[in-house]
């Protein structure tokens, strides 16, 4: 069998003047592409490069460097743009890289030509063992976040590419647009090698220009604009991108006339989404694969497709499902994992669950290790329910849990501001269509996404379930619940006679959800995640924190003195709170001093108007209204600390380079308030008087508003886009 380099050379001989690669500012014919790749390969050979990391954004230069490695027999190790520094360092050391190749001149090193730069790396250990025929090592973050290297040969990548070409025979695809990172094996093989072997044009552009940021950020308007500009015939999508494009097509924002084949992989896709996409004019086709099989195992194609299936296996592999329901593959599996001796087994256990129907179509239901078993002994794949939730409810993320419970539950990330009642209606409709054992007993709504930096998702957005389960109490404390089995007409303000009982804490979370969005939607949170935050903003925030935290103990004392005898158990709880909270305002002053601020000047200074009003409101409610209103502040501040304090504190410290002693307030409250909040949850559930409950709800709404006003007022440095606009 001819190899990829030989097949590409043939295409260049047959179509020398046809456009092979197109970038924002240049285009290369097939002949010029091969000429450039050979010149770069010669440079690598002369420098004795054996193993090269390939870095950077999507570009023509990235593809040329990749092809040069193939031609020069250099082991190519793509470095995902979304890897953390720790993951990249692990990859570099583990693979024993000689150098890094990049299209970015700012990385330094030698210019090899064709916008490719080479930076030599310090001589270290030889790296981990790898199979002799290794041509590419693709690193995936896996479920633990530690990258794992999959070793592939030229022959394996060639076989997959040729099998895909045969599987798509009859589908005319002349223009492909890469919208996934080129370091993603699926885009590398099916989005570059495949179109080139088909004689097509591969278009690349910086991911940011297509609305893509990090591993999962998306600006849909920019993606749609990019599709309209480049008019591709084919795209490779992950489920979240498929959902976004279906929504855009349904709203007639996306012109799909040029699109001929949209491959969807990387996660389960609901049949409903595929049907909606087809109805809106999008040619969506689901597929399945894994890095260990050079990325693609099965694929639906025009004339050979089945709803609910991922297609028939490609011709170069054999697939079977064993008695446990595990999908097994043989015929074109990887050489092994970097650093691990090959197992030598004939069949690769993918770890996925599925089935093969009599016609040979493969279906995939989820990961075997993630199975939930209900208390009634029914097996449930969480991935199945998660895909239904994200695509039927329109959630950005979903994680299903509840092993050993009668029914599963879920945590959803919903950022579009829909009310609990709107979400409850959609959940009720979804539940009605599920088998009884899989119906969700409760769904918790969170406004902030689960991130890779926090350890809750992998680089490709899949839940890290062990970490999620370990932090589940804290995650649920920062969310508001919806009990999906409640009738759609039921309101959250009371518990219906004979209906399902909602504990007061859950009702408090639910009824303050819209107010909470004013806090979690503050621009400062996104600015910190984008690295657009400076020390001035941090010290301003700490100053405001000092001016409200110094009133926490006095407010508790005032509340305790005004509580009626029937709430004696609450007064007792306040005694414990006071002991825990006393002196925390001094921690903040010490943090400010560690930042170089004059803590005495801050001690005697004035707060922002929002904090002044928040404190005054609480004293007034305690003295003139119902003193239980104080606990509305507890709901806001401790819940916010649990959700935001530790992850944002770590991000701020990394950006500003400040010492640990400048973060005693944020770090202590992220951990300390998790315990407080469990205590608070139980305390709230013991409050049964309707007037007390309403006072707490109203106070929480007001404090969310005022505390959110403070967060919205934090002075932020202008982002780069604004700076360029002002300079112009």
N, C-alpha and C positions, 0 to 999 in steps of 0.2 A: 504494500500500500504506500502510495506517495505521501510525503509528510506535508505539513502546512507550508513551510517555506517553498517546497517544490510546487505545490498547487498554486500558491500566490505568484510564483514566477511564471507559471503557465498562463494565468489570467493576464499578467502584464504583457506577455507575448501576444495574446489574442486580442486584448483591448488596450493597447499602449496609451492611447490618448483619452480614454474614458476617465472621468473624474472618480477617483477612489476615495479621497479624504477631503472634507471641506470644513474649514474653521471660520471664525469670525472675520479674519483678514486675509486668508489665503486658501488655495485649493491645490491639491496635487493629483496628477493623473496616475494611473496604475504604474506606468513606466517610471515616472519621477518618484513615486512612493518607494518602489523597490530599489531605485538608485540611491535614494537617501538612506534607506534602512541598511543597505550594504555598506555605505560609507561609514555609518555609525558603528556597524558590526566590526568593521576593520579597526576603528579606533579602540573599541573594547578589547579586541584580540591583542593589539599592540601594547596595551596597558596591562595585559595579564589578568583582566577581570574574570573572576569565576562565579561570584554570587553578587547580584546587584539588587538593591532595593529601588523600587520605582515609585516616586512620590508625585504629589501634586494634583491639581484640578484637571478636569477633562480638557484635552487639547490634542491637536494633531501631533505635537511633539511627543506626548505620552505614548500614542500609538506607535510612532516611529521607533521610540526607544524600546518598546515591547517587542516589535518585530526584529529589531537589531539583536536583542538577546536571543531570540529564536535562531537567527542566522549564525550567531557567534557561539552557540552552545553554552551560553551563560545562563545560570539558574536565575530566573527572574522572580522577585518577591514583591508583588504590589503592596503598597502601604496605604490602607484605607485613610481617606482624609478625615474621617470622624474618629479615628483611634485616639485615645488619650496619650499623653507623654509616656506614662508607665507602660501602656500596651505597645507603643512604638519601640521603646527601649527593650522590652522583652522580645519583640520580633527581631530587632537588629542583632541582639546577642544570641538568641536561639538559632537564627539562620546563619550566623557567622559571616555577615555581609562585608564585602570588600569596600563597597562604595554605595553612594546614593545617586540615582539619576533623577533629574528634575527638569521641568520646563521653566522653572522660576530662577531668574538670574540672581535674585537676592539671597539664594541659598549658598552662593559662593562656589568656588572650585573652578574647574576648567570648562571652557566652552568647546563642546565637541562638534558644533555645527548644527544646523536645522533646529535651533532654539533648544537644544538639549545640553544640560550642564551636568558635570560629574564632580562629585565631592568625595574624596577618599576618606575612609574611616580609620580611626586608630587601630593598629594591629592588636587583636584580642585573641581569645581562645578560638579554636577552629570551628566552634559552633557545634550544634547537635548532629548526631548521625542522620544521614539521609540516604535513601536508595540511590543506586548508581545512575539510573536513567532519569532522575529528576530534572525537569526543565522549568517547572513553575511550582512555587509553594504559595498556596492561597491560605491566608490566615482568617479564621472566623472566630468571633469573640466567644461563641458557645454560651451555655447557660450560666457559667460562672463569671464571665467577663474576662478571663485569662485567655489570650489568643492561642489557638491550636493550629499548627501548620499541616495542611493536607498536601502531600507530594504527588504531582502529576507529571506524566511523561508527554513528549511531543506526540507520540502515537495515540495516547488516550485522548488528548485534546483534538487531534485530527479526526479520530473515529467519531467523536460526539458531533463535531462540526459537519462531517459528511452525512451522518445519520439524520441530522436536522435538515440538511439540504434536501435529502431524499424524501423526508417526511413532508416537506413543504412544496414538493414538486407540483407545479401548476399554479402556485400562488405568485403573482408578479409583484416583487418587492424591489423597487429601483432606488428608493431613498429611505434610509434608516436614521433616526435621530436618537442619540444616546442621552437619556435623561437620568439614568442611574450612574453612580461613580464608576469609572472604568476599572477601578481596583476591585469592583464586585465581579466575581467570576462569571456570573450569568451575563452581564453586559459585555465583558471581555470576550467571551466565546460566542454568544448568540447575537451580540450587538456589534461586534467588530469582525471576528474571523468569518462568521457565517455570511454576512452581507458581502464581504470581499470575495469569498468563494462563489457567490452568486452573481458577481459582476456588478454589484450595486454601489451606491455612494453612501459612505458613512459620514454623517454630519455631527460635529462635536462643538460644544460651546461651554464656557465656564458655567458651572452648575448654578451659581448665583444669578446669572442672566436668565436662567430658566425657572427661577423661583425656588431653587432647592438649597437648603442650608443644613449643615451637619448631617446626621443620619436619618432625620425624620422631619425636618422643618420644611414647610411648603407655603409659598405665596401663589395661590392658584391663578390669579390674574396674569402673573408673569409667565407661568407655564403655558397657559392658553395663548398668550401673545406669541410665545416662542413657537408653538405648534403652528399657529397661523402664518408666522414668518417663514418657517422652514418647509412647511407642507410635506411632512414625512409620510411614507406609506406604512411604516411600521414603528412601533415603540415597544419597549419592555417595561412592564409595570409591576409594582408590588400592590397588594390589596388596597392600601390607603390611597395610592395614586389613582387606582381604578375607581374607587369611590368618588374621589374629587372630580375626575373627568366625567363620570356619569352624571353627577350633579350639575356640572357646567353644561353638558349637552342637553340635559332636561330643561335647563333654564335658557336654552338657546344662546349661550355665551360661547360655545365651542362649535366651530364649523368642522364637521367630520368628513366632508366630501372626499378629501385626499386619503384618508386612513383606510388601509386594507387589512391590516393584521395587528392586533394589540395582544401580546402575550402577557398573561398575568401569572405570576409565581411568587414564591417566598412566604406563602401563608394560605390558609384556607379562604376560599371565596364562596359566598353564598350563591345559590342558584338564583335567588331573587335579584341580586345585584347584576348578575350576568344577563338575566332577562330584561331588566330595566335598561341596561346598556345597549342591548340589541334593539330594543324598542326606540331608543334615542339615536340610533344610527351608528353605534360604536361596535366594531367587529372584535369583541372580546373573546379570547380563547384561553382557558385555564390549562396550566401545565404543572409538572411536578419534577423535582430533582433535588440533588444535594451535591455539595462540593466533592464528596468522595466518589461521585460518579461523573465528574467533569461537568457538573451543574444541571444537566437535563436527562431525565429518565423517560418521561411520558409527556405527551402534548396533544390536546385537541386541535384539529385543523379543519379547514373547510372540507366538507364531504366525509369527514370521519370524526364525529364529535358526539358527546352524550352529556346531557345535563346531570350534574351531581358527580361527574367523573373528571379526572385530570387527563383523560385521553388514553390512547393505546401506547404501550411502551415502544420506544424507538427500536430500530432493527438491530442495533449493535449490542443490545443487552437482553437478558432474560429476567423475568420478574415472576415471583410466586409469593403466595401468602401462606404462612405456616398455620398450624393448629391454634396458635395463640393469637392469630390475627396480625402478626408482624409481617411487614413487607420486606422481602429479601430480594437482592439483586446480584447477578453475576454477569461477567462478560466484559466489562469495561470499568472496573473499580480501581480506586487509587493505588499507588505503589505502597502507601503506608503513611503514618503520621511522623512528622519530623521528631527525631529523638527516640522513636519507639520501633522496635523490631517488628516486621510484618507478622500478623497473626497466622497467615498462611491458610485461612479458611476460604473455601470455594465460593460460598455465598456470603454476601455482606448483609448483616442485619441492620437495616436503616434506623431501627428504633421507632418507626412510624407504624401506625395501625391502619389497616385498609382491607380492601376486598377486590377481587377480580370477577367480573361478571362473565357469563358464557360467551359473550362476543369479544372478550379480551380487553374490555375497558377497565382501567384501574381507578378506584376511588380511595381517598385518604381521609381518615377521620380524626387524626391527631397523634400526639406522641404517647407511646406506651407508658413512659415513666410519669406522665402527668395525669393518668387516670384518676378520677374521683370515684369512690365507691360509697354510695349512700348507705344510710343505716338500714335500708330495706334490701341491700345487696345488689343494687343496680349500678352498672358501670356507665360513667359519663365522661366523654372527652371534653375537657374545658375549652380546647381550641374551637370545637364545633359551636358551643354556646357563645364564645367570645366573638366569633365571626358574625353570628346572628345579631348580637348586640351592637357591634360597631356599625354594621351595615343596615340594620333595621331601625335602630334608634338614632343613628348618626353620631355616635360617640367617637371621640378621637382615639381613646384607648379603652380596653375592657380586660379585667382579670377576674376569672371565675374561681371560687373557692368553696369549701364546705365539705371536705372529705369526712365521712362518718356521720354527717347530718342527714335528716330526712330529705331535704331538698337543697340544691346549691344556692349560693348567693353570689353577688358580683359587685366589684368596684368599677365605676365608669368615670372616665374623664370627659366632661361635657363643658365646652367653653363658649357656646353660643348664647348663653343667657336665658335659655328656656326655663320656665318656672317648674316647680315640682309637679304641679297638676298636669302641665303639658307632657312632661316626661312620663308621669304615671299612666297617662292614657296610652302612650305608645308601648309601654311595658306590658300593660294589660292585654293589648292586641297581640304582642309577641307571645306572651305566656299562653294565650288561648290556642295558639297553633303548635305548641310544644307538647310532647308526651307528658303525662302527669308526673312521672318521676323526675323529669328534667326541668319542671317549672321552677322559676326563681322565687324563693321565699322572701328575699330582700335584696334591694339594690342600693348601693351607697354612691352618691354623686360627689365628685371632686372637681374643682375648677382648674387646678394646676396639673400639668402633665407629669406622669412618672418618667423620670429621666435616667439615662445611662450613668450620669455623674453621681446620682444618688445610689446607684447599684440596683435599681428596680427593673431595668430592661437591658437587654443586650444591644449591641450596636445596630442590629437590624430590627429593633423594636419589640422583640419577644420578651415576655415576662421572665424575670429571674425569680422563680417561684419560691425557692428556699428563703431568699431575702425578703420577699413579699410577705410570706407567712410569719417570719420572725417579727416583722414590724407591723403586723396587721392591726393590733389594738390602736397604735398611734395613727395609722393611716385612716382607720374608721373614725377615730375621734376627730380628725380634721375634715370629715366629710358629712354630708347630710343624707339621711336614709329615705328611701321610698319603698314601701311594702307593695310589691307588684300585684299581689293577689287581692288588694283592696279594690272595690268597685270604682269605675272611672268617675262616677258622680260624687264619691266621698270626698269631703274637704279635709284638709290637714288640721283644721282648728279644733276638732273634737274627735272623740272616739265613738263610733256608732254603737247603739245598743245591739248586743248580739253579734257585733262585728269584731274584727281583729283589733286588739288593744295596741296602741302606740304609746310607749313609755314617754314620760315628759321630756327626757333628754333628747330622744329621737325627734319628738315634735319640735323642740327648740331648734335643733339643727335644721329641720325641714323648713320651718317658718322664717328663719333668718337667712335662707340660702341666697336670695336676691341681694340682700344687704351685704352679705359676705363677699359677693363678687366685686364690690367697690374696693375691698382690701386686696383680694387676690389678683385683681386686674390692674393694680397700680403700675404705672410705667417703670418704676424703679426695679420691679422684680425681673422684667424682661431685660432691662438695662444691665443688671448684674450678670445675668446668664450670657449676655452678649459681650461682656467685658467692658461695658461703657459705664464705668463707675469710678469715682475718685475719692480721695481722702476727705475732701470738703463735704461731699455728700454723706460719707460715713459718720463724720463727727457731728454733722447737723442732725442726723438721725439719733445718735447717742444722746445728744443734748436734749432732744424732745423726750426720749425715753427716760432720762433722769427726771424731767419735770413732771412726768405722770407716775413713775414708779415711786417717787418719794412720798406720794399721797396714798399708796396702796395700803400700808398699815393704818394710817389715820382713817381711811375710808372704812376699813374692816372694823376698827374700834367704834366708829360712829354707827355702823350698821348693827354691830352686836348690841350696842346700848339701846337701840330702838326696836329690836325684834320683840314680838309678843311672846308670851310664855309657851304658846302652842308650837313655836319654832325653836324650842330650847335645844333640840338636836342640831339645829343649824348654828346656834351660838357656840355650841361645843366644837363644831367643825371649824368655826372661825378662830378659836383659840389655837388649833393646830396650824391653820393657815398663817396666823400672825407669827408664830414661832419660826415657820419656814421662811417667811418673806422678809423678816426684819433685817435691815441693813443692805438690801440688794441695791438700793440707790447709790450706796457708796461704791459698790462694784463698778457701776457705770462711770462714776467720776474717776476711778482708777484706770479704767479703759481709756477714757479721754486723756488722762495724763500720759499714758503710754503712747498716745498718738501725738503728743507734743502740745496739747491744749492746756490752758490755765484752768484747772478744775475749780478754783475758788471763784473765778469770774463767772463760770457757768453756774455754780451753786447759787450765786446771788443775782443771776440774770433772769430774763423773762422767757417763757415758752412761746411757741407759735400759737396764733389765735385758736387753731383747732384743738390743741391740747388744753389751753386755758378753758375753752368752752366745755370740753369733755369732762374735765375734773369738776368744774362748777356744776354741770348738769347732774353728776352723780351725787355730790353733796346735797343738792337740792332735792333729788328724788328720795334720798335717805331721810332728810329732815322734814320734807313737806308731803311726800308721797308714801309709797310702800318701801320700806328699807330693803326688802328682798331684791329690789331693782339692782343693787350692787352686783349681784351674780351675773347680770348681763355683761358687765365688764370682764368678769372672769371668763365667761364663754368666749369673748372676743380675743382677749390678750393671750390666754393660755392655748386656745385652739390655734391661733396664728403662730405662736411660738413653735408648737409641735410641727406644723406643716412647713414653716419657712426658716426658723432660726438656724438650725445646724447646717442644712445644705447651702443657704445663702451666706452664712458666716464663713464657711469653707471657701466658697467662691470669692468672697470679698478679700479674705486673707491672701489667697493665691494671687489675686490681681494687684493688691496694694503692697504685698511683701511686709506686712506688719507682724510684730511678734505675737505669740500666744496670749501674752498678758494684756493685749488690746482687745481680746475677745471673750473675756470671762463672762460677760452678760449674755451674749448670744449663745455661746456653747453650753453654758450651764442651763439656760432656759430651754434649749432644744431637748435636752435629756431630762432635766428635772420636771418640766411640765408634762411629760408623758405620764409620770406617776401621778402628778396633781390632777391631770385630766380624768384618769380612771376614778380617782377619788371624787372628783366633781360630778362625773356621770352618775355615780351611785347616789350622791347627795341630791342631785336634781330629781332623780327618779323617786325619791322619798317625799318630794314636795307635791302635794295633791290639791291644795286649795287653788281654785281657778283664778282668783285675784292675784295671788302670789305668782302663779305661772305667767299670767299676762303681763305683770310688771317686769318680770325678767325678760320676756320676749321683747317688749317695747324698748327696754333699756339696751338690750343687745343690738337691736336695729340702730338705735341712735349712736351707740359707741362704734359700731361698724362704720357708720357714716363719718363721724368725726375723726376717728383713728385713720380711716381711709383718706380723708382730706389731708391729714398730715403726711401720709405716704405719697400722695399725689403732689405735695408741695416740695418734696426733697429736690434740691438743686442738682441737676444732672448735667454732665458735659454733653455738648452737642454731638450727635452721631456724625459719622464721616459724610453721609449723604448731605446732611444739613450744612456741614462745614464747606463742602464743595459748592453748594448752592449759594452760600453767603459770599464765598470768595469770587464767584462769578459775577 
